[in-house]
């Protein structure tokens, strides 16, 4: 299997490229997105994944695309999966 680098969680991208540079607070962003502050904080800390709905909210708030956020989430999840793939045990069905 190919090895993947460790891409940033979309919450880290959100914080480093959008929240901090624009001097926004988590409370402000959560309010604008219509989500609970604790849920946004969990995304920023990498504890929650970015859902399709959240991707659309982020894209509208920060003039990006939902694909940007979902691709970042998928890249993060795949890299994490590759690190743990050896623990997955299945029987091969097709040779």
C-alpha positions in Angstrom: 0.0 0.0 0.0 1.2 3.5 -0.7 2.2 5.6 2.3 0.5 8.9 2.8 1.9 11.9 4.5 0.0 13.2 7.5 -2.3 15.9 6.1 -3.8 18.5 8.4 -7.2 17.9 9.9 -9.7 20.4 8.3 -10.2 21.9 11.8 -6.5 22.8 11.8 -6.9 24.3 8.4 -9.9 26.3 9.6 -8.0 27.7 12.5 -4.7 28.4 10.8 -5.9 29.8 7.5 -9.3 31.4 8.3 -9.9 32.0 12.0 -6.5 33.3 13.3 -5.6 35.4 10.2 -8.9 37.2 10.4 -8.8 37.7 14.1 -12.1 35.8 14.6 -13.1 34.1 17.8 -14.5 30.6 18.0 -17.7 32.1 19.4 -18.0 34.5 16.4 -17.5 31.7 13.9 -19.8 29.3 15.7 -22.5 31.9 15.7 -22.1 32.7 12.1 -22.3 29.0 11.2 -25.2 28.4 13.5 -23.5 25.6 15.5 -22.6 25.2 19.1 -19.3 26.6 20.2 -18.3 23.3 21.7 -18.9 21.5 18.4 -16.8 23.9 16.4 -14.1 23.7 19.0 -14.2 19.9 18.7 -13.7 20.2 14.9 -10.8 22.6 15.4 -9.2 20.2 17.8 -9.6 17.3 15.4 -12.1 15.4 17.6 -15.0 15.8 15.2 -15.1 15.3 11.4 -16.4 17.8 9.0 -19.8 16.6 7.7 -21.3 17.5 4.4 -23.6 20.0 6.1 -20.6 21.6 7.9 -18.6 21.7 4.6 -21.4 23.7 3.0 -21.6 26.1 6.0 -17.8 26.6 6.0 -17.8 27.1 2.2 -20.4 29.8 2.5 -18.8 31.5 5.5 -15.3 31.6 4.1 -15.9 31.7 0.3 -14.5 28.3 -0.4 -16.1 25.2 -1.7 -17.6 22.3 0.2 -15.3 20.0 -1.8 -12.3 21.8 -0.3 -13.4 20.9 3.2 -14.6 17.3 2.4 -11.4 16.6 0.5 -9.3 17.8 3.5 -11.4 15.5 5.7 -11.0 12.5 3.4 -7.3 13.0 3.0 -6.9 13.2 6.8 -9.1 10.1 7.3 -7.3 8.1 4.6 -3.9 8.9 6.1 -5.1 7.8 9.5 -6.5 4.6 7.9 -3.3 3.7 6.2 -1.5 4.0 9.5 -3.9 1.5 11.0 -4.5 -0.7 8.0 -2.3 -3.5 9.2 -4.7 -4.1 12.1 -7.6 -4.7 9.8 -8.0 -8.5 9.2 -10.2 -9.8 6.4 -10.3 -12.8 4.2 -9.5 -12.1 0.6 -12.3 -13.1 -1.6 -10.9 -12.5 -5.1 -7.4 -13.4 -6.2 
